[in-house]
Amino acid sequence: MYQTVLFDLDGTLTDPGEGITNSVVHALKKYGIKVSDQREFYKFIGPPLHESFQVFYGFSEEQAQEAVEFYREYYRETGIFENKVYNGIKDTLDRLKKSGRKLIVATSKPEIFAKEILEHFHLEEYFSFVAGANLDGTRTRKNEVIFYALESCQIRELKRTCPLCSLII
């Protein structure tokens, strides 16, 4: 029986599609890049942003970092709230918490944004810890975030930890 359950945020607890894709559109407009089908930007959900700009658009490291800042111009004010909690999530989290499990968010999204999203959608009360990336581009890989979460919560018994669960939902 799992005692600790780690959840990803984007694509597991919430559907961030609209906010992320609108933020990518905003960033790419700064470079004169337009795409007719915004669904193409769903590939930006999950991986670190600076890597996505490099891989998908051939940006240099410097351009990618600049594009992330353009992305965040829109995301900080609007995109962060263009997000939807999946149906049944609150009930699932409530049942898990009431059963005595420790719930943790581990996301490659910047931690400050993850906390703001959880608070905005009244999900923060379910989680004992939120682990995410740093705004400076460090701790962006999922394994780094998970290690940080486990270390911060002093979790040593991994076989009693369900990693990034979407299977319970």
Number of C-alpha atoms within 10 A of each C-alpha: 8 12 16 22 22 24 22 25 23 20 16 17 23 18 17 21 22 19 20 25 23 19 25 25 19 20 23 19 14 13 10 7 11 12 11 6 7 14 11 10 19 14 13 18 18 17 14 19 21 22 18 19 23 17 12 11 12 12 17 14 13 11 15 20 19 17 24 24 15 19 23 19 15 19 23 14 9 14 21 20 16 17 18 17 20 13 11 11 15 16 11 13 20 14 13 18 18 11 10 10 19 19 22 24 29 29 28 28 27 19 21 14 17 24 18 16 21 20 12 12 14 12 18 18 13 20 18 13 18 24 27 28 24 16 15 9 14 13 23 22 17 20 13 18 24 24 15 18 21 21 11 12 13 9 13 10 10 12 11 13 20 18 19 18 15 14 8 9 13
